[in-house]
Amino acid sequence: MMKEHGLDVLLLTKPSNMFYLTGDGRLCAYAMITQDAQVAIGVPSTDVEDVTALAYFDHIVGFELA
């Protein structure tokens, strides 16, 4: 459907949507899903270890909160 509508990536920021699609829906995080079903998650650096154990993803990046 994404190709059909000209979308390259979906950006998820709502925790309930992220939980449904990845298994982890914490606040202050985001997930991106590409046309070829690759899932990338961005979480605070302090949460990377927890998310790695809980969520489905292909790529993960930690970021610093200001």
PDBQT receptor file of N, H, CA, C and O in Angstrom, charges set to zero:
ATOM      1  N   MET A   1       0.812  -1.195   0.000  1.00  0.00    +0.000 N 
ATOM      2  CA  MET A   1       0.000   0.000   0.000  1.00  0.00    +0.000 C 
ATOM      3  C   MET A   1       0.857   1.261   0.000  1.00  0.00    +0.000 C 
ATOM      4  O   MET A   1       0.469   2.281  -0.569  1.00  0.00    +0.000 OA
ATOM      5  N   MET A   2       2.018   1.188   0.636  1.00  0.00    +0.000 N 
ATOM      6  H   MET A   2       2.333   0.360   1.099  1.00  0.00    +0.000 HD
ATOM      7  CA  MET A   2       2.875   2.371   0.686  1.00  0.00    +0.000 C 
ATOM      8  C   MET A   2       3.304   2.797  -0.717  1.00  0.00    +0.000 C 
ATOM      9  O   MET A   2       3.230   3.977  -1.058  1.00  0.00    +0.000 OA
ATOM     10  N   LYS A   3       3.753   1.837  -1.532  1.00  0.00    +0.000 N 
ATOM     11  H   LYS A   3       3.814   0.878  -1.255  1.00  0.00    +0.000 HD
ATOM     12  CA  LYS A   3       4.147   2.157  -2.904  1.00  0.00    +0.000 C 
ATOM     13  C   LYS A   3       2.973   2.738  -3.673  1.00  0.00    +0.000 C 
ATOM     14  O   LYS A   3       3.119   3.708  -4.417  1.00  0.00    +0.000 OA
ATOM     15  N   GLU A   4       1.824   2.141  -3.488  1.00  0.00    +0.000 N 
ATOM     16  H   GLU A   4       1.705   1.353  -2.884  1.00  0.00    +0.000 HD
ATOM     17  CA  GLU A   4       0.610   2.571  -4.167  1.00  0.00    +0.000 C 
ATOM     18  C   GLU A   4       0.291   4.034  -3.888  1.00  0.00    +0.000 C 
ATOM     19  O   GLU A   4      -0.231   4.742  -4.749  1.00  0.00    +0.000 OA
ATOM     20  N   HIS A   5       0.611   4.480  -2.672  1.00  0.00    +0.000 N 
ATOM     21  H   HIS A   5       1.035   3.905  -1.972  1.00  0.00    +0.000 HD
ATOM     22  CA  HIS A   5       0.314   5.854  -2.266  1.00  0.00    +0.000 C 
ATOM     23  C   HIS A   5       1.533   6.770  -2.303  1.00  0.00    +0.000 C 
ATOM     24  O   HIS A   5       1.463   7.911  -1.847  1.00  0.00    +0.000 OA
ATOM     25  N   GLY A   6       2.649   6.283  -2.843  1.00  0.00    +0.000 N 
ATOM     26  H   GLY A   6       2.706   5.356  -3.214  1.00  0.00    +0.000 HD
ATOM     27  CA  GLY A   6       3.844   7.102  -3.000  1.00  0.00    +0.000 C 
ATOM     28  C   GLY A   6       4.574   7.392  -1.695  1.00  0.00    +0.000 C 
ATOM     29  O   GLY A   6       5.227   8.428  -1.573  1.00  0.00    +0.000 OA
ATOM     30  N   LEU A   7       4.472   6.484  -0.711  1.00  0.00    +0.000 N 
ATOM     31  H   LEU A   7       3.941   5.643  -0.811  1.00  0.00    +0.000 HD
ATOM     32  CA  LEU A   7       5.143   6.677   0.568  1.00  0.00    +0.000 C 
ATOM     33  C   LEU A   7       6.405   5.829   0.635  1.00  0.00    +0.000 C 
ATOM     34  O   LEU A   7       6.379   4.643   0.304  1.00  0.00    +0.000 OA
ATOM     35  N   ASP A   8       7.498   6.430   1.058  1.00  0.00    +0.000 N 
ATOM     36  H   ASP A   8       7.519   7.393   1.327  1.00  0.00    +0.000 HD
ATOM     37  CA  ASP A   8       8.752   5.697   1.208  1.00  0.00    +0.000 C 
ATOM     38  C   ASP A   8       8.898   5.114   2.607  1.00  0.00    +0.000 C 
ATOM     39  O   ASP A   8       9.489   4.048   2.782  1.00  0.00    +0.000 OA
ATOM     40  N   VAL A   9       8.359   5.813   3.601  1.00  0.00    +0.000 N 
ATOM     41  H   VAL A   9       7.879   6.679   3.458  1.00  0.00    +0.000 HD
ATOM     42  CA  VAL A   9       8.531   5.387   4.994  1.00  0.00    +0.000 C 
ATOM     43  C   VAL A   9       7.355   5.878   5.831  1.00  0.00    +0.000 C 
ATOM     44  O   VAL A   9       6.791   6.940   5.571  1.00  0.00    +0.000 OA
ATOM     45  N   LEU A  10       6.996   5.088   6.839  1.00  0.00    +0.000 N 
ATOM     46  H   LEU A  10       7.454   4.225   7.050  1.00  0.00    +0.000 HD
ATOM     47  CA  LEU A  10       6.012   5.516   7.828  1.00  0.00    +0.000 C 
ATOM     48  C   LEU A  10       6.762   5.868   9.097  1.00  0.00    +0.000 C 
ATOM     49  O   LEU A  10       7.630   5.110   9.532  1.00  0.00    +0.000 OA
ATOM     50  N   LEU A  11       6.448   6.991   9.691  1.00  0.00    +0.000 N 
ATOM     51  H   LEU A  11       5.744   7.607   9.338  1.00  0.00    +0.000 HD
ATOM     52  CA  LEU A  11       7.050   7.422  10.944  1.00  0.00    +0.000 C 
ATOM     53  C   LEU A  11       6.021   7.272  12.046  1.00  0.00    +0.000 C 
ATOM     54  O   LEU A  11       4.944   7.865  11.984  1.00  0.00    +0.000 OA
ATOM     55  N   LEU A  12       6.348   6.487  13.043  1.00  0.00    +0.000 N 
ATOM     56  H   LEU A  12       7.223   6.005  13.093  1.00  0.00    +0.000 HD
ATOM     57  CA  LEU A  12       5.448   6.262  14.175  1.00  0.00    +0.000 C 
ATOM     58  C   LEU A  12       6.018   6.927  15.417  1.00  0.00    +0.000 C 
ATOM     59  O   LEU A  12       7.196   6.761  15.733  1.00  0.00    +0.000 OA
ATOM     60  N   THR A  13       5.182   7.678  16.119  1.00  0.00    +0.000 N 
ATOM     61  H   THR A  13       4.225   7.812  15.862  1.00  0.00    +0.000 HD
ATOM     62  CA  THR A  13       5.608   8.286  17.375  1.00  0.00    +0.000 C 
ATOM     63  C   THR A  13       4.629   8.010  18.510  1.00  0.00    +0.000 C 
ATOM     64  O   THR A  13       4.953   8.241  19.674  1.00  0.00    +0.000 OA
ATOM     65  N   LYS A  14       3.450   7.522  18.187  1.00  0.00    +0.000 N 
ATOM     66  H   LYS A  14       3.187   7.334  17.241  1.00  0.00    +0.000 HD
ATOM     67  CA  LYS A  14       2.457   7.209  19.220  1.00  0.00    +0.000 C 
ATOM     68  C   LYS A  14       2.801   5.861  19.842  1.00  0.00    +0.000 C 
ATOM     69  O   LYS A  14       2.905   4.862  19.131  1.00  0.00    +0.000 OA
ATOM     70  N   PRO A  15       2.978   5.821  21.166  1.00  0.00    +0.000 N 
ATOM     71  CA  PRO A  15       3.395   4.577  21.819  1.00  0.00    +0.000 C 
ATOM     72  C   PRO A  15       2.517   3.363  21.498  1.00  0.00    +0.000 C 
ATOM     73  O   PRO A  15       3.043   2.267  21.309  1.00  0.00    +0.000 OA
ATOM     74  N   SER A  16       1.208   3.531  21.433  1.00  0.00    +0.000 N 
ATOM     75  H   SER A  16       0.780   4.422  21.587  1.00  0.00    +0.000 HD
ATOM     76  CA  SER A  16       0.344   2.370  21.164  1.00  0.00    +0.000 C 
ATOM     77  C   SER A  16       0.573   1.821  19.757  1.00  0.00    +0.000 C 
ATOM     78  O   SER A  16       0.536   0.605  19.567  1.00  0.00    +0.000 OA
ATOM     79  N   ASN A  17       0.805   2.670  18.785  1.00  0.00    +0.000 N 
ATOM     80  H   ASN A  17       0.835   3.657  18.940  1.00  0.00    +0.000 HD
ATOM     81  CA  ASN A  17       1.093   2.202  17.424  1.00  0.00    +0.000 C 
ATOM     82  C   ASN A  17       2.442   1.505  17.360  1.00  0.00    +0.000 C 
ATOM     83  O   ASN A  17       2.591   0.475  16.702  1.00  0.00    +0.000 OA
ATOM     84  N   MET A  18       3.423   2.074  18.049  1.00  0.00    +0.000 N 
ATOM     85  H   MET A  18       3.303   2.910  18.584  1.00  0.00    +0.000 HD
ATOM     86  CA  MET A  18       4.746   1.459  18.076  1.00  0.00    +0.000 C 
ATOM     87  C   MET A  18       4.693   0.093  18.748  1.00  0.00    +0.000 C 
ATOM     88  O   MET A  18       5.321  -0.853  18.273  1.00  0.00    +0.000 OA
ATOM     89  N   PHE A  19       3.953  -0.019  19.842  1.00  0.00    +0.000 N 
ATOM     90  H   PHE A  19       3.443   0.750  20.227  1.00  0.00    +0.000 HD
ATOM     91  CA  PHE A  19       3.840  -1.298  20.545  1.00  0.00    +0.000 C 
ATOM     92  C   PHE A  19       3.188  -2.344  19.645  1.00  0.00    +0.000 C 
ATOM     93  O   PHE A  19       3.637  -3.489  19.590  1.00  0.00    +0.000 OA
ATOM     94  N   TYR A  20       2.149  -1.955  18.954  1.00  0.00    +0.000 N 
ATOM     95  H   TYR A  20       1.784  -1.025  18.998  1.00  0.00    +0.000 HD
ATOM     96  CA  TYR A  20       1.434  -2.887  18.069  1.00  0.00    +0.000 C 
ATOM     97  C   TYR A  20       2.360  -3.443  16.985  1.00  0.00    +0.000 C 
ATOM     98  O   TYR A  20       2.306  -4.631  16.666  1.00  0.00    +0.000 OA
ATOM     99  N   LEU A  21       3.200  -2.588  16.427  1.00  0.00    +0.000 N 
ATOM    100  H   LEU A  21       3.244  -1.623  16.687  1.00  0.00    +0.000 HD
ATOM    101  CA  LEU A  21       4.030  -3.003  15.298  1.00  0.00    +0.000 C 
ATOM    102  C   LEU A  21       5.412  -3.522  15.672  1.00  0.00    +0.000 C 
ATOM    103  O   LEU A  21       6.015  -4.261  14.893  1.00  0.00    +0.000 OA
ATOM    104  N   THR A  22       5.935  -3.157  16.849  1.00  0.00    +0.000 N 
ATOM    105  H   THR A  22       5.445  -2.557  17.482  1.00  0.00    +0.000 HD
ATOM    106  CA  THR A  22       7.301  -3.564  17.193  1.00  0.00    +0.000 C 
ATOM    107  C   THR A  22       7.394  -4.358  18.495  1.00  0.00    +0.000 C 
ATOM    108  O   THR A  22       8.386  -5.051  18.723  1.00  0.00    +0.000 OA
ATOM    109  N   GLY A  23       6.387  -4.268  19.339  1.00  0.00    +0.000 N 
ATOM    110  H   GLY A  23       5.582  -3.705  19.153  1.00  0.00    +0.000 HD
ATOM    111  CA  GLY A  23       6.455  -4.932  20.633  1.00  0.00    +0.000 C 
ATOM    112  C   GLY A  23       6.974  -4.042  21.741  1.00  0.00    +0.000 C 
ATOM    113  O   GLY A  23       7.063  -4.477  22.889  1.00  0.00    +0.000 OA
ATOM    114  N   ASP A  24       7.319  -2.805  21.425  1.00  0.00    +0.000 N 
ATOM    115  H   ASP A  24       7.247  -2.451  20.492  1.00  0.00    +0.000 HD
ATOM    116  CA  ASP A  24       7.770  -1.851  22.437  1.00  0.00    +0.000 C 
ATOM    117  C   ASP A  24       7.181  -0.491  22.110  1.00  0.00    +0.000 C 
ATOM    118  O   ASP A  24       7.283  -0.029  20.973  1.00  0.00    +0.000 OA
ATOM    119  N   GLY A  25       6.571   0.149  23.082  1.00  0.00    +0.000 N 
ATOM    120  H   GLY A  25       6.488  -0.226  24.005  1.00  0.00    +0.000 HD
ATOM    121  CA  GLY A  25       5.914   1.425  22.833  1.00  0.00    +0.000 C 
ATOM    122  C   GLY A  25       6.215   2.462  23.894  1.00  0.00    +0.000 C 
ATOM    123  O   GLY A  25       5.302   3.038  24.486  1.00  0.00    +0.000 OA
ATOM    124  N   ARG A  26       7.475   2.697  24.132  1.00  0.00    +0.000 N 
ATOM    125  H   ARG A  26       8.216   2.229  23.651  1.00  0.00    +0.000 HD
ATOM    126  CA  ARG A  26       7.830   3.667  25.173  1.00  0.00    +0.000 C 
ATOM    127  C   ARG A  26       7.728   5.106  24.680  1.00  0.00    +0.000 C 
ATOM    128  O   ARG A  26       7.769   5.379  23.481  1.00  0.00    +0.000 OA
ATOM    129  N   LEU A  27       7.596   6.005  25.628  1.00  0.00    +0.000 N 
ATOM    130  H   LEU A  27       7.563   5.783  26.603  1.00  0.00    +0.000 HD
ATOM    131  CA  LEU A  27       7.560   7.429  25.321  1.00  0.00    +0.000 C 
ATOM    132  C   LEU A  27       8.945   7.885  24.857  1.00  0.00    +0.000 C 
ATOM    133  O   LEU A  27       9.935   7.187  25.076  1.00  0.00    +0.000 OA
ATOM    134  N   CYS A  28       9.013   9.024  24.234  1.00  0.00    +0.000 N 
ATOM    135  H   CYS A  28       8.209   9.591  24.056  1.00  0.00    +0.000 HD
ATOM    136  CA  CYS A  28      10.280   9.612  23.772  1.00  0.00    +0.000 C 
ATOM    137  C   CYS A  28      11.015   8.686  22.812  1.00  0.00    +0.000 C 
ATOM    138  O   CYS A  28      12.241   8.588  22.869  1.00  0.00    +0.000 OA
ATOM    139  N   ALA A  29      10.295   8.016  21.946  1.00  0.00    +0.000 N 
ATOM    140  H   ALA A  29       9.300   8.096  21.900  1.00  0.00    +0.000 HD
ATOM    141  CA  ALA A  29      10.910   7.125  20.966  1.00  0.00    +0.000 C 
ATOM    142  C   ALA A  29      10.177   7.276  19.634  1.00  0.00    +0.000 C 
ATOM    143  O   ALA A  29       9.133   7.924  19.557  1.00  0.00    +0.000 OA
ATOM    144  N   TYR A  30      10.735   6.672  18.596  1.00  0.00    +0.000 N 
ATOM    145  H   TYR A  30      11.582   6.146  18.659  1.00  0.00    +0.000 HD
ATOM    146  CA  TYR A  30      10.076   6.672  17.292  1.00  0.00    +0.000 C 
ATOM    147  C   TYR A  30      10.424   5.385  16.565  1.00  0.00    +0.000 C 
ATOM    148  O   TYR A  30      11.406   4.719  16.892  1.00  0.00    +0.000 OA
ATOM    149  N   ALA A  31       9.625   5.049  15.592  1.00  0.00    +0.000 N 
ATOM    150  H   ALA A  31       8.827   5.590  15.326  1.00  0.00    +0.000 HD
ATOM    151  CA  ALA A  31       9.896   3.901  14.727  1.00  0.00    +0.000 C 
ATOM    152  C   ALA A  31       9.620   4.317  13.289  1.00  0.00    +0.000 C 
ATOM    153  O   ALA A  31       8.715   5.108  13.019  1.00  0.00    +0.000 OA
ATOM    154  N   MET A  32      10.397   3.784  12.389  1.00  0.00    +0.000 N 
ATOM    155  H   MET A  32      11.132   3.142  12.608  1.00  0.00    +0.000 HD
ATOM    156  CA  MET A  32      10.197   4.026  10.962  1.00  0.00    +0.000 C 
ATOM    157  C   MET A  32      10.082   2.673  10.273  1.00  0.00    +0.000 C 
ATOM    158  O   MET A  32      10.859   1.758  10.547  1.00  0.00    +0.000 OA
ATOM    159  N   ILE A  33       9.114   2.554   9.385  1.00  0.00    +0.000 N 
ATOM    160  H   ILE A  33       8.483   3.297   9.163  1.00  0.00    +0.000 HD
ATOM    161  CA  ILE A  33       8.911   1.327   8.623  1.00  0.00    +0.000 C 
ATOM    162  C   ILE A  33       8.988   1.680   7.145  1.00  0.00    +0.000 C 
ATOM    163  O   ILE A  33       8.291   2.577   6.671  1.00  0.00    +0.000 OA
ATOM    164  N   THR A  34       9.848   0.958   6.420  1.00  0.00    +0.000 N 
ATOM    165  H   THR A  34      10.414   0.228   6.806  1.00  0.00    +0.000 HD
ATOM    166  CA  THR A  34      10.058   1.242   5.008  1.00  0.00    +0.000 C 
ATOM    167  C   THR A  34       9.155   0.380   4.136  1.00  0.00    +0.000 C 
ATOM    168  O   THR A  34       8.494  -0.538   4.621  1.00  0.00    +0.000 OA
ATOM    169  N   GLN A  35       9.135   0.685   2.853  1.00  0.00    +0.000 N 
ATOM    170  H   GLN A  35       9.672   1.431   2.459  1.00  0.00    +0.000 HD
ATOM    171  CA  GLN A  35       8.335  -0.086   1.895  1.00  0.00    +0.000 C 
ATOM    172  C   GLN A  35       8.708  -1.563   1.887  1.00  0.00    +0.000 C 
ATOM    173  O   GLN A  35       7.849  -2.418   1.668  1.00  0.00    +0.000 OA
ATOM    174  N   ASP A  36       9.969  -1.867   2.122  1.00  0.00    +0.000 N 
ATOM    175  H   ASP A  36      10.667  -1.172   2.300  1.00  0.00    +0.000 HD
ATOM    176  CA  ASP A  36      10.395  -3.268   2.104  1.00  0.00    +0.000 C 
ATOM    177  C   ASP A  36      10.365  -3.906   3.492  1.00  0.00    +0.000 C 
ATOM    178  O   ASP A  36      11.064  -4.886   3.750  1.00  0.00    +0.000 OA
ATOM    179  N   ALA A  37       9.546  -3.340   4.384  1.00  0.00    +0.000 N 
ATOM    180  H   ALA A  37       8.978  -2.544   4.175  1.00  0.00    +0.000 HD
ATOM    181  CA  ALA A  37       9.265  -3.890   5.716  1.00  0.00    +0.000 C 
ATOM    182  C   ALA A  37      10.454  -3.863   6.675  1.00  0.00    +0.000 C 
ATOM    183  O   ALA A  37      10.499  -4.652   7.619  1.00  0.00    +0.000 OA
ATOM    184  N   GLN A  38      11.404  -2.980   6.450  1.00  0.00    +0.000 N 
ATOM    185  H   GLN A  38      11.368  -2.339   5.684  1.00  0.00    +0.000 HD
ATOM    186  CA  GLN A  38      12.492  -2.776   7.395  1.00  0.00    +0.000 C 
ATOM    187  C   GLN A  38      11.989  -1.861   8.506  1.00  0.00    +0.000 C 
ATOM    188  O   GLN A  38      11.311  -0.869   8.241  1.00  0.00    +0.000 OA
ATOM    189  N   VAL A  39      12.322  -2.197   9.749  1.00  0.00    +0.000 N 
ATOM    190  H   VAL A  39      12.873  -3.003   9.965  1.00  0.00    +0.000 HD
ATOM    191  CA  VAL A  39      11.871  -1.429  10.902  1.00  0.00    +0.000 C 
ATOM    192  C   VAL A  39      13.092  -0.839  11.602  1.00  0.00    +0.000 C 
ATOM    193  O   VAL A  39      14.007  -1.563  11.993  1.00  0.00    +0.000 OA
ATOM    194  N   ALA A  40      13.093   0.476  11.753  1.00  0.00    +0.000 N 
ATOM    195  H   ALA A  40      12.349   1.064  11.435  1.00  0.00    +0.000 HD
ATOM    196  CA  ALA A  40      14.156   1.166  12.484  1.00  0.00    +0.000 C 
ATOM    197  C   ALA A  40      13.527   1.851  13.694  1.00  0.00    +0.000 C 
ATOM    198  O   ALA A  40      12.466   2.468  13.594  1.00  0.00    +0.000 OA
ATOM    199  N   ILE A  41      14.197   1.733  14.830  1.00  0.00    +0.000 N 
ATOM    200  H   ILE A  41      15.059   1.232  14.910  1.00  0.00    +0.000 HD
ATOM    201  CA  ILE A  41      13.696   2.319  16.067  1.00  0.00    +0.000 C 
ATOM    202  C   ILE A  41      14.739   3.284  16.608  1.00  0.00    +0.000 C 
ATOM    203  O   ILE A  41      15.935   2.997  16.588  1.00  0.00    +0.000 OA
ATOM    204  N   GLY A  42      14.279   4.421  17.086  1.00  0.00    +0.000 N 
ATOM    205  H   GLY A  42      13.306   4.654  17.103  1.00  0.00    +0.000 HD
ATOM    206  CA  GLY A  42      15.136   5.378  17.778  1.00  0.00    +0.000 C 
ATOM    207  C   GLY A  42      14.628   5.534  19.199  1.00  0.00    +0.000 C 
ATOM    208  O   GLY A  42      13.454   5.836  19.417  1.00  0.00    +0.000 OA
ATOM    209  N   VAL A  43      15.504   5.329  20.159  1.00  0.00    +0.000 N 
ATOM    210  H   VAL A  43      16.457   5.084  19.982  1.00  0.00    +0.000 HD
ATOM    211  CA  VAL A  43      15.141   5.422  21.577  1.00  0.00    +0.000 C 
ATOM    212  C   VAL A  43      16.246   6.168  22.316  1.00  0.00    +0.000 C 
ATOM    213  O   VAL A  43      17.366   6.277  21.816  1.00  0.00    +0.000 OA
ATOM    214  N   PRO A  44      15.936   6.681  23.503  1.00  0.00    +0.000 N 
ATOM    215  CA  PRO A  44      17.011   7.277  24.299  1.00  0.00    +0.000 C 
ATOM    216  C   PRO A  44      18.132   6.252  24.520  1.00  0.00    +0.000 C 
ATOM    217  O   PRO A  44      17.872   5.061  24.691  1.00  0.00    +0.000 OA
ATOM    218  N   SER A  45      19.349   6.721  24.514  1.00  0.00    +0.000 N 
ATOM    219  H   SER A  45      19.560   7.689  24.375  1.00  0.00    +0.000 HD
ATOM    220  CA  SER A  45      20.508   5.831  24.659  1.00  0.00    +0.000 C 
ATOM    221  C   SER A  45      20.396   4.930  25.877  1.00  0.00    +0.000 C 
ATOM    222  O   SER A  45      20.853   3.788  25.846  1.00  0.00    +0.000 OA
ATOM    223  N   THR A  46      19.796   5.428  26.942  1.00  0.00    +0.000 N 
ATOM    224  H   THR A  46      19.424   6.356  26.967  1.00  0.00    +0.000 HD
ATOM    225  CA  THR A  46      19.666   4.643  28.170  1.00  0.00    +0.000 C 
ATOM    226  C   THR A  46      18.680   3.481  28.015  1.00  0.00    +0.000 C 
ATOM    227  O   THR A  46      18.664   2.582  28.855  1.00  0.00    +0.000 OA
ATOM    228  N   ASP A  47      17.864   3.480  26.970  1.00  0.00    +0.000 N 
ATOM    229  H   ASP A  47      17.876   4.211  26.288  1.00  0.00    +0.000 HD
ATOM    230  CA  ASP A  47      16.857   2.437  26.755  1.00  0.00    +0.000 C 
ATOM    231  C   ASP A  47      17.240   1.401  25.706  1.00  0.00    +0.000 C 
ATOM    232  O   ASP A  47      16.512   0.427  25.511  1.00  0.00    +0.000 OA
ATOM    233  N   VAL A  48      18.360   1.589  25.033  1.00  0.00    +0.000 N 
ATOM    234  H   VAL A  48      18.951   2.379  25.192  1.00  0.00    +0.000 HD
ATOM    235  CA  VAL A  48      18.728   0.699  23.925  1.00  0.00    +0.000 C 
ATOM    236  C   VAL A  48      18.784  -0.761  24.369  1.00  0.00    +0.000 C 
ATOM    237  O   VAL A  48      18.264  -1.629  23.667  1.00  0.00    +0.000 OA
ATOM    238  N   GLU A  49      19.389  -1.049  25.494  1.00  0.00    +0.000 N 
ATOM    239  H   GLU A  49      19.811  -0.344  26.064  1.00  0.00    +0.000 HD
ATOM    240  CA  GLU A  49      19.519  -2.435  25.944  1.00  0.00    +0.000 C 
ATOM    241  C   GLU A  49      18.154  -3.076  26.202  1.00  0.00    +0.000 C 
ATOM    242  O   GLU A  49      17.923  -4.218  25.805  1.00  0.00    +0.000 OA
ATOM    243  N   ASP A  50      17.245  -2.345  26.867  1.00  0.00    +0.000 N 
ATOM    244  H   ASP A  50      17.432  -1.418  27.189  1.00  0.00    +0.000 HD
ATOM    245  CA  ASP A  50      15.904  -2.871  27.132  1.00  0.00    +0.000 C 
ATOM    246  C   ASP A  50      15.138  -3.128  25.838  1.00  0.00    +0.000 C 
ATOM    247  O   ASP A  50      14.523  -4.182  25.674  1.00  0.00    +0.000 OA
ATOM    248  N   VAL A  51      15.176  -2.179  24.935  1.00  0.00    +0.000 N 
ATOM    249  H   VAL A  51      15.675  -1.323  25.068  1.00  0.00    +0.000 HD
ATOM    250  CA  VAL A  51      14.429  -2.304  23.686  1.00  0.00    +0.000 C 
ATOM    251  C   VAL A  51      14.988  -3.455  22.849  1.00  0.00    +0.000 C 
ATOM    252  O   VAL A  51      14.229  -4.176  22.201  1.00  0.00    +0.000 OA
ATOM    253  N   THR A  52      16.296  -3.628  22.861  1.00  0.00    +0.000 N 
ATOM    254  H   THR A  52      16.913  -3.043  23.387  1.00  0.00    +0.000 HD
ATOM    255  CA  THR A  52      16.917  -4.715  22.114  1.00  0.00    +0.000 C 
ATOM    256  C   THR A  52      16.360  -6.065  22.563  1.00  0.00    +0.000 C 
ATOM    257  O   THR A  52      16.198  -6.973  21.749  1.00  0.00    +0.000 OA
ATOM    258  N   ALA A  53      16.071  -6.194  23.839  1.00  0.00    +0.000 N 
ATOM    259  H   ALA A  53      16.202  -5.456  24.501  1.00  0.00    +0.000 HD
ATOM    260  CA  ALA A  53      15.548  -7.455  24.377  1.00  0.00    +0.000 C 
ATOM    261  C   ALA A  53      14.055  -7.638  24.128  1.00  0.00    +0.000 C 
ATOM    262  O   ALA A  53      13.569  -8.768  24.123  1.00  0.00    +0.000 OA
ATOM    263  N   LEU A  54      13.314  -6.540  23.920  1.00  0.00    +0.000 N 
ATOM    264  H   LEU A  54      13.709  -5.622  23.924  1.00  0.00    +0.000 HD
ATOM    265  CA  LEU A  54      11.851  -6.615  23.855  1.00  0.00    +0.000 C 
ATOM    266  C   LEU A  54      11.235  -6.468  22.473  1.00  0.00    +0.000 C 
ATOM    267  O   LEU A  54      10.193  -7.066  22.205  1.00  0.00    +0.000 OA
ATOM    268  N   ALA A  55      11.834  -5.706  21.608  1.00  0.00    +0.000 N 
ATOM    269  H   ALA A  55      12.680  -5.220  21.826  1.00  0.00    +0.000 HD
ATOM    270  CA  ALA A  55      11.163  -5.285  20.373  1.00  0.00    +0.000 C 
ATOM    271  C   ALA A  55      11.661  -6.023  19.136  1.00  0.00    +0.000 C 
ATOM    272  O   ALA A  55      12.758  -6.580  19.117  1.00  0.00    +0.000 OA
ATOM    273  N   TYR A  56      10.818  -6.010  18.105  1.00  0.00    +0.000 N 
ATOM    274  H   TYR A  56       9.927  -5.557  18.121  1.00  0.00    +0.000 HD
ATOM    275  CA  TYR A  56      11.197  -6.486  16.779  1.00  0.00    +0.000 C 
ATOM    276  C   TYR A  56      11.679  -5.279  15.992  1.00  0.00    +0.000 C 
ATOM    277  O   TYR A  56      10.966  -4.280  15.903  1.00  0.00    +0.000 OA
ATOM    278  N   PHE A  57      12.867  -5.352  15.425  1.00  0.00    +0.000 N 
ATOM    279  H   PHE A  57      13.446  -6.163  15.498  1.00  0.00    +0.000 HD
ATOM    280  CA  PHE A  57      13.385  -4.260  14.600  1.00  0.00    +0.000 C 
ATOM    281  C   PHE A  57      14.551  -4.784  13.773  1.00  0.00    +0.000 C 
ATOM    282  O   PHE A  57      15.117  -5.840  14.057  1.00  0.00    +0.000 OA
ATOM    283  N   ASP A  58      14.893  -4.020  12.745  1.00  0.00    +0.000 N 
ATOM    284  H   ASP A  58      14.434  -3.162  12.514  1.00  0.00    +0.000 HD
ATOM    285  CA  ASP A  58      16.053  -4.344  11.923  1.00  0.00    +0.000 C 
ATOM    286  C   ASP A  58      17.236  -3.441  12.261  1.00  0.00    +0.000 C 
ATOM    287  O   ASP A  58      18.391  -3.840  12.112  1.00  0.00    +0.000 OA
ATOM    288  N   HIS A  59      16.947  -2.238  12.709  1.00  0.00    +0.000 N 
ATOM    289  H   HIS A  59      16.009  -1.914  12.830  1.00  0.00    +0.000 HD
ATOM    290  CA  HIS A  59      17.977  -1.256  13.052  1.00  0.00    +0.000 C 
ATOM    291  C   HIS A  59      17.527  -0.506  14.298  1.00  0.00    +0.000 C 
ATOM    292  O   HIS A  59      16.338  -0.249  14.484  1.00  0.00    +0.000 OA
ATOM    293  N   ILE A  60      18.494  -0.155  15.152  1.00  0.00    +0.000 N 
ATOM    294  H   ILE A  60      19.460  -0.364  15.000  1.00  0.00    +0.000 HD
ATOM    295  CA  ILE A  60      18.180   0.630  16.337  1.00  0.00    +0.000 C 
ATOM    296  C   ILE A  60      19.247   1.702  16.503  1.00  0.00    +0.000 C 
ATOM    297  O   ILE A  60      20.424   1.480  16.217  1.00  0.00    +0.000 OA
ATOM    298  N   VAL A  61      18.817   2.861  16.968  1.00  0.00    +0.000 N 
ATOM    299  H   VAL A  61      17.861   3.041  17.200  1.00  0.00    +0.000 HD
ATOM    300  CA  VAL A  61      19.750   3.955  17.233  1.00  0.00    +0.000 C 
ATOM    301  C   VAL A  61      19.365   4.568  18.576  1.00  0.00    +0.000 C 
ATOM    302  O   VAL A  61      18.185   4.732  18.889  1.00  0.00    +0.000 OA
ATOM    303  N   GLY A  62      20.368   4.895  19.347  1.00  0.00    +0.000 N 
ATOM    304  H   GLY A  62      21.326   4.762  19.093  1.00  0.00    +0.000 HD
ATOM    305  CA  GLY A  62      20.137   5.585  20.612  1.00  0.00    +0.000 C 
ATOM    306  C   GLY A  62      20.425   7.064  20.433  1.00  0.00    +0.000 C 
ATOM    307  O   GLY A  62      21.331   7.447  19.694  1.00  0.00    +0.000 OA
ATOM    308  N   PHE A  63      19.652   7.886  21.112  1.00  0.00    +0.000 N 
ATOM    309  H   PHE A  63      18.915   7.575  21.712  1.00  0.00    +0.000 HD
ATOM    310  CA  PHE A  63      19.889   9.324  21.047  1.00  0.00    +0.000 C 
ATOM    311  C   PHE A  63      19.886   9.896  22.448  1.00  0.00    +0.000 C 
ATOM    312  O   PHE A  63      19.339   9.291  23.370  1.00  0.00    +0.000 OA
ATOM    313  N   GLU A  64      20.489  11.051  22.609  1.00  0.00    +0.000 N 
ATOM    314  H   GLU A  64      20.933  11.542  21.860  1.00  0.00    +0.000 HD
ATOM    315  CA  GLU A  64      20.560  11.734  23.897  1.00  0.00    +0.000 C 
ATOM    316  C   GLU A  64      19.374  12.683  24.041  1.00  0.00    +0.000 C 
ATOM    317  O   GLU A  64      19.035  13.415  23.111  1.00  0.00    +0.000 OA
ATOM    318  N   LEU A  65      18.756  12.662  25.203  1.00  0.00    +0.000 N 
ATOM    319  H   LEU A  65      19.032  12.068  25.959  1.00  0.00    +0.000 HD
ATOM    320  CA  LEU A  65      17.679  13.607  25.495  1.00  0.00    +0.000 C 
ATOM    321  C   LEU A  65      18.288  14.908  25.983  1.00  0.00    +0.000 C 
ATOM    322  O   LEU A  65      19.260  14.905  26.738  1.00  0.00    +0.000 OA
ATOM    323  N   ALA A  66      17.722  16.001  25.557  1.00  0.00    +0.000 N 
ATOM    324  H   ALA A  66      16.932  16.003  24.944  1.00  0.00    +0.000 HD
ATOM    325  CA  ALA A  66      18.255  17.317  25.970  1.00  0.00    +0.000 C 
ATOM    326  C   ALA A  66      17.721  17.732  27.321  1.00  0.00    +0.000 C 
ATOM    327  O   ALA A  66      18.064  18.805  27.817  1.00  0.00    +0.000 OA
TER     328      ALA A  66
